[in-house]
Amino acid sequence: MNMHRMPVVLGLVVVGMITAVPAGAAIVVDPISTPWIAGSGDVVNDTSLDIANDATAEIRPGASVTLTGSVTVGLRSDPGALSQLIASGGTVNAAALVVANKSEGDAYVELSGADITVANVNVGSSVSELAGVNSTIAMSDGSLDITAGSGTMKIGSTGSVNTTAPVIDWTQSGGDLTFMGKFIHLGTAPNVTATYTMSGGTFTQTRTGGWGMVVGGDGAGTFHVDGFWDVPGVDREIDFLGGGMKVAPSGTLKFSIHDAIGTTLINVGGVNAANMLGMVDMDLVGYTPTMGQTFDLIKGATDYGALALSAEDAAAWSLSTNGDVLQATYVVPEPVSMLLLGLGALALRRRR
């Protein structure tokens, strides 16, 4: 997409190089005024930033955006529309980040360098039952801080019907997400499919009490750890020690193995088997373990007894514990071993 710096229409005010936008009505970005751009040296103070239909808003390095209300990507969007937010730098302080609210369209959010502080995050969780169709959040750099003690992070967690059948895909390949609120819900609402995939960066839940993350419920939720990565100076890259993790029967913990190192550990902090009811999905990506090779998956639970392997993995893997660590062991013989076993069996048959 070719983005150009251009005057932006905010109501009846034309802003070229934004230096200061006085507080007033909401900034509404629709296809007529797209793209809305805040760049280096721009200071925006307003009530909210609403991105509708096929509109795009950009927040670039050096910009400062302060809102008393929310940043909403996909507000009342029409079917087939794609609303976009590209946050490559600068700072954003707002009451909430909302994606796909009362929307029948798609939404895309790129967090690639901005430092964003909000009280709540709400993705595909509209109480109107129109919670978008496809919502994608791609975080590769910067930070996202959910700071309010009463705050929530809802990723497909509100609505009793959700007529648009939202599919939500949140990927984090870098950056730092810190959650200080009450709970994180991932795919807990009916007719919702929500996946959070981590392949880099940090995810830290710091508040004690309540739940760090609830995966699945009335919908389908998947928390996916894609390989192993190491952040210098950080002991725990995926940390739910403040509130733990609850995996409902419809919830999935997916682990993608790329090499002998395995995956980064999830730290769940003292939960027990009553809260570990879902499925473990083992995924091999360009790598085949040797028979008996073991990988650490989760740390910190008092009991993992209710977690079960997916039907596709039951013949190839076994689950066990080593102290408070859940491990997966590959149980498929190597091709050479299977060949030798076959030759041995054939020799025995011939002797008989």
Secondary structure as a PSIPRED ss2 file (coil, helix, strand):
# PSIPRED VFORMAT (PSIPRED V4.0)

   1 M C   1.000  0.000  0.000
   2 N C   1.000  0.000  0.000
   3 M C   1.000  0.000  0.000
   4 H C   1.000  0.000  0.000
   5 R C   1.000  0.000  0.000
   6 M C   1.000  0.000  0.000
   7 P C   1.000  0.000  0.000
   8 V E   0.000  0.000  1.000
   9 V E   0.000  0.000  1.000
  10 L E   0.000  0.000  1.000
  11 G C   1.000  0.000  0.000
  12 L C   1.000  0.000  0.000
  13 V E   0.000  0.000  1.000
  14 V E   0.000  0.000  1.000
  15 V E   0.000  0.000  1.000
  16 G C   1.000  0.000  0.000
  17 M C   1.000  0.000  0.000
  18 I C   1.000  0.000  0.000
  19 T C   1.000  0.000  0.000
  20 A C   1.000  0.000  0.000
  21 V E   0.000  0.000  1.000
  22 P C   1.000  0.000  0.000
  23 A C   1.000  0.000  0.000
  24 G C   1.000  0.000  0.000
  25 A C   1.000  0.000  0.000
  26 A C   1.000  0.000  0.000
  27 I E   0.000  0.000  1.000
  28 V E   0.000  0.000  1.000
  29 V E   0.000  0.000  1.000
  30 D C   1.000  0.000  0.000
  31 P C   1.000  0.000  0.000
  32 I C   1.000  0.000  0.000
  33 S C   1.000  0.000  0.000
  34 T C   1.000  0.000  0.000
  35 P C   1.000  0.000  0.000
  36 W E   0.000  0.000  1.000
  37 I E   0.000  0.000  1.000
  38 A E   0.000  0.000  1.000
  39 G C   1.000  0.000  0.000
  40 S C   1.000  0.000  0.000
  41 G C   1.000  0.000  0.000
  42 D C   1.000  0.000  0.000
  43 V E   0.000  0.000  1.000
  44 V E   0.000  0.000  1.000
  45 N E   0.000  0.000  1.000
  46 D E   0.000  0.000  1.000
  47 T C   1.000  0.000  0.000
  48 S C   1.000  0.000  0.000
  49 L E   0.000  0.000  1.000
  50 D E   0.000  0.000  1.000
  51 I E   0.000  0.000  1.000
  52 A C   1.000  0.000  0.000
  53 N C   1.000  0.000  0.000
  54 D C   1.000  0.000  0.000
  55 A C   1.000  0.000  0.000
  56 T E   0.000  0.000  1.000
  57 A E   0.000  0.000  1.000
  58 E E   0.000  0.000  1.000
  59 I E   0.000  0.000  1.000
  60 R C   1.000  0.000  0.000
  61 P C   1.000  0.000  0.000
  62 G C   1.000  0.000  0.000
  63 A C   1.000  0.000  0.000
  64 S E   0.000  0.000  1.000
  65 V E   0.000  0.000  1.000
  66 T E   0.000  0.000  1.000
  67 L E   0.000  0.000  1.000
  68 T C   1.000  0.000  0.000
  69 G C   1.000  0.000  0.000
  70 S E   0.000  0.000  1.000
  71 V E   0.000  0.000  1.000
  72 T E   0.000  0.000  1.000
  73 V E   0.000  0.000  1.000
  74 G E   0.000  0.000  1.000
  75 L E   0.000  0.000  1.000
  76 R C   1.000  0.000  0.000
  77 S C   1.000  0.000  0.000
  78 D C   1.000  0.000  0.000
  79 P C   1.000  0.000  0.000
  80 G C   1.000  0.000  0.000
  81 A C   1.000  0.000  0.000
  82 L E   0.000  0.000  1.000
  83 S E   0.000  0.000  1.000
  84 Q E   0.000  0.000  1.000
  85 L E   0.000  0.000  1.000
  86 I E   0.000  0.000  1.000
  87 A E   0.000  0.000  1.000
  88 S C   1.000  0.000  0.000
  89 G C   1.000  0.000  0.000
  90 G C   1.000  0.000  0.000
  91 T E   0.000  0.000  1.000
  92 V E   0.000  0.000  1.000
  93 N E   0.000  0.000  1.000
  94 A E   0.000  0.000  1.000
  95 A E   0.000  0.000  1.000
  96 A E   0.000  0.000  1.000
  97 L E   0.000  0.000  1.000
  98 V E   0.000  0.000  1.000
  99 V E   0.000  0.000  1.000
 100 A E   0.000  0.000  1.000
 101 N E   0.000  0.000  1.000
 102 K C   1.000  0.000  0.000
 103 S E   0.000  0.000  1.000
 104 E C   1.000  0.000  0.000
 105 G C   1.000  0.000  0.000
 106 D E   0.000  0.000  1.000
 107 A E   0.000  0.000  1.000
 108 Y E   0.000  0.000  1.000
 109 V E   0.000  0.000  1.000
 110 E E   0.000  0.000  1.000
 111 L E   0.000  0.000  1.000
 112 S E   0.000  0.000  1.000
 113 G E   0.000  0.000  1.000
 114 A E   0.000  0.000  1.000
 115 D E   0.000  0.000  1.000
 116 I E   0.000  0.000  1.000
 117 T E   0.000  0.000  1.000
 118 V E   0.000  0.000  1.000
 119 A E   0.000  0.000  1.000
 120 N E   0.000  0.000  1.000
 121 V E   0.000  0.000  1.000
 122 N E   0.000  0.000  1.000
 123 V E   0.000  0.000  1.000
 124 G C   1.000  0.000  0.000
 125 S C   1.000  0.000  0.000
 126 S C   1.000  0.000  0.000
 127 V C   1.000  0.000  0.000
 128 S C   1.000  0.000  0.000
 129 E C   1.000  0.000  0.000
 130 L C   1.000  0.000  0.000
 131 A E   0.000  0.000  1.000
 132 G C   1.000  0.000  0.000
 133 V C   1.000  0.000  0.000
 134 N E   0.000  0.000  1.000
 135 S E   0.000  0.000  1.000
 136 T E   0.000  0.000  1.000
 137 I E   0.000  0.000  1.000
 138 A E   0.000  0.000  1.000
 139 M E   0.000  0.000  1.000
 140 S E   0.000  0.000  1.000
 141 D E   0.000  0.000  1.000
 142 G E   0.000  0.000  1.000
 143 S E   0.000  0.000  1.000
 144 L E   0.000  0.000  1.000
 145 D E   0.000  0.000  1.000
 146 I E   0.000  0.000  1.000
 147 T C   1.000  0.000  0.000
 148 A C   1.000  0.000  0.000
 149 G C   1.000  0.000  0.000
 150 S C   1.000  0.000  0.000
 151 G C   1.000  0.000  0.000
 152 T E   0.000  0.000  1.000
 153 M E   0.000  0.000  1.000
 154 K E   0.000  0.000  1.000
 155 I E   0.000  0.000  1.000
 156 G C   1.000  0.000  0.000
 157 S C   1.000  0.000  0.000
 158 T C   1.000  0.000  0.000
 159 G C   1.000  0.000  0.000
 160 S C   1.000  0.000  0.000
 161 V C   1.000  0.000  0.000
 162 N C   1.000  0.000  0.000
 163 T C   1.000  0.000  0.000
 164 T C   1.000  0.000  0.000
 165 A C   1.000  0.000  0.000
 166 P C   1.000  0.000  0.000
 167 V E   0.000  0.000  1.000
 168 I E   0.000  0.000  1.000
 169 D E   0.000  0.000  1.000
 170 W E   0.000  0.000  1.000
 171 T E   0.000  0.000  1.000
 172 Q E   0.000  0.000  1.000
 173 S C   1.000  0.000  0.000
 174 G C   1.000  0.000  0.000
 175 G C   1.000  0.000  0.000
 176 D E   0.000  0.000  1.000
 177 L E   0.000  0.000  1.000
 178 T E   0.000  0.000  1.000
 179 F E   0.000  0.000  1.000
 180 M C   1.000  0.000  0.000
 181 G C   1.000  0.000  0.000
 182 K C   1.000  0.000  0.000
 183 F E   0.000  0.000  1.000
 184 I E   0.000  0.000  1.000
 185 H E   0.000  0.000  1.000
 186 L E   0.000  0.000  1.000
 187 G C   1.000  0.000  0.000
 188 T C   1.000  0.000  0.000
 189 A C   1.000  0.000  0.000
 190 P C   1.000  0.000  0.000
 191 N C   1.000  0.000  0.000
 192 V C   1.000  0.000  0.000
 193 T E   0.000  0.000  1.000
 194 A E   0.000  0.000  1.000
 195 T E   0.000  0.000  1.000
 196 Y E   0.000  0.000  1.000
 197 T E   0.000  0.000  1.000
 198 M E   0.000  0.000  1.000
 199 S C   1.000  0.000  0.000
 200 G C   1.000  0.000  0.000
 201 G C   1.000  0.000  0.000
 202 T E   0.000  0.000  1.000
 203 F E   0.000  0.000  1.000
 204 T E   0.000  0.000  1.000
 205 Q E   0.000  0.000  1.000
 206 T C   1.000  0.000  0.000
 207 R C   1.000  0.000  0.000
 208 T C   1.000  0.000  0.000
 209 G C   1.000  0.000  0.000
 210 G C   1.000  0.000  0.000
 211 W C   1.000  0.000  0.000
 212 G C   1.000  0.000  0.000
 213 M E   0.000  0.000  1.000
 214 V E   0.000  0.000  1.000
 215 V E   0.000  0.000  1.000
 216 G C   1.000  0.000  0.000
 217 G C   1.000  0.000  0.000
 218 D C   1.000  0.000  0.000
 219 G C   1.000  0.000  0.000
 220 A E   0.000  0.000  1.000
 221 G E   0.000  0.000  1.000
 222 T E   0.000  0.000  1.000
 223 F E   0.000  0.000  1.000
 224 H E   0.000  0.000  1.000
 225 V E   0.000  0.000  1.000
 226 D E   0.000  0.000  1.000
 227 G C   1.000  0.000  0.000
 228 F C   1.000  0.000  0.000
 229 W C   1.000  0.000  0.000
 230 D C   1.000  0.000  0.000
 231 V C   1.000  0.000  0.000
 232 P C   1.000  0.000  0.000
 233 G C   1.000  0.000  0.000
 234 V C   1.000  0.000  0.000
 235 D C   1.000  0.000  0.000
 236 R C   1.000  0.000  0.000
 237 E C   1.000  0.000  0.000
 238 I E   0.000  0.000  1.000
 239 D E   0.000  0.000  1.000
 240 F C   1.000  0.000  0.000
 241 L C   1.000  0.000  0.000
 242 G C   1.000  0.000  0.000
 243 G C   1.000  0.000  0.000
 244 G C   1.000  0.000  0.000
 245 M E   0.000  0.000  1.000
 246 K E   0.000  0.000  1.000
 247 V E   0.000  0.000  1.000
 248 A C   1.000  0.000  0.000
 249 P C   1.000  0.000  0.000
 250 S C   1.000  0.000  0.000
 251 G E   0.000  0.000  1.000
 252 T E   0.000  0.000  1.000
 253 L E   0.000  0.000  1.000
 254 K E   0.000  0.000  1.000
 255 F E   0.000  0.000  1.000
 256 S E   0.000  0.000  1.000
 257 I E   0.000  0.000  1.000
 258 H C   1.000  0.000  0.000
 259 D C   1.000  0.000  0.000
 260 A C   1.000  0.000  0.000
 261 I C   1.000  0.000  0.000
 262 G C   1.000  0.000  0.000
 263 T C   1.000  0.000  0.000
 264 T C   1.000  0.000  0.000
 265 L C   1.000  0.000  0.000
 266 I E   0.000  0.000  1.000
 267 N E   0.000  0.000  1.000
 268 V C   1.000  0.000  0.000
 269 G C   1.000  0.000  0.000
 270 G C   1.000  0.000  0.000
 271 V C   1.000  0.000  0.000
 272 N C   1.000  0.000  0.000
 273 A H   0.000  1.000  0.000
 274 A H   0.000  1.000  0.000
 275 N H   0.000  1.000  0.000
 276 M E   0.000  0.000  1.000
 277 L C   1.000  0.000  0.000
 278 G C   1.000  0.000  0.000
 279 M E   0.000  0.000  1.000
 280 V E   0.000  0.000  1.000
 281 D E   0.000  0.000  1.000
 282 M E   0.000  0.000  1.000
 283 D E   0.000  0.000  1.000
 284 L E   0.000  0.000  1.000
 285 V C   1.000  0.000  0.000
 286 G C   1.000  0.000  0.000
 287 Y C   1.000  0.000  0.000
 288 T C   1.000  0.000  0.000
 289 P C   1.000  0.000  0.000
 290 T C   1.000  0.000  0.000
 291 M C   1.000  0.000  0.000
 292 G C   1.000  0.000  0.000
 293 Q C   1.000  0.000  0.000
 294 T E   0.000  0.000  1.000
 295 F E   0.000  0.000  1.000
 296 D E   0.000  0.000  1.000
 297 L E   0.000  0.000  1.000
 298 I E   0.000  0.000  1.000
 299 K E   0.000  0.000  1.000
 300 G C   1.000  0.000  0.000
 301 A C   1.000  0.000  0.000
 302 T C   1.000  0.000  0.000
 303 D C   1.000  0.000  0.000
 304 Y C   1.000  0.000  0.000
 305 G C   1.000  0.000  0.000
 306 A C   1.000  0.000  0.000
 307 L C   1.000  0.000  0.000
 308 A E   0.000  0.000  1.000
 309 L E   0.000  0.000  1.000
 310 S C   1.000  0.000  0.000
 311 A C   1.000  0.000  0.000
 312 E C   1.000  0.000  0.000
 313 D C   1.000  0.000  0.000
 314 A C   1.000  0.000  0.000
 315 A C   1.000  0.000  0.000
 316 A C   1.000  0.000  0.000
 317 W E   0.000  0.000  1.000
 318 S E   0.000  0.000  1.000
 319 L E   0.000  0.000  1.000
 320 S E   0.000  0.000  1.000
 321 T E   0.000  0.000  1.000
 322 N E   0.000  0.000  1.000
 323 G C   1.000  0.000  0.000
 324 D C   1.000  0.000  0.000
 325 V E   0.000  0.000  1.000
 326 L E   0.000  0.000  1.000
 327 Q E   0.000  0.000  1.000
 328 A E   0.000  0.000  1.000
 329 T E   0.000  0.000  1.000
 330 Y E   0.000  0.000  1.000
 331 V C   1.000  0.000  0.000
 332 V C   1.000  0.000  0.000
 333 P C   1.000  0.000  0.000
 334 E C   1.000  0.000  0.000
 335 P H   0.000  1.000  0.000
 336 V H   0.000  1.000  0.000
 337 S H   0.000  1.000  0.000
 338 M H   0.000  1.000  0.000
 339 L H   0.000  1.000  0.000
 340 L H   0.000  1.000  0.000
 341 L H   0.000  1.000  0.000
 342 G H   0.000  1.000  0.000
 343 L H   0.000  1.000  0.000
 344 G H   0.000  1.000  0.000
 345 A H   0.000  1.000  0.000
 346 L H   0.000  1.000  0.000
 347 A H   0.000  1.000  0.000
 348 L H   0.000  1.000  0.000
 349 R H   0.000  1.000  0.000
 350 R H   0.000  1.000  0.000
 351 R H   0.000  1.000  0.000
 352 R C   1.000  0.000  0.000
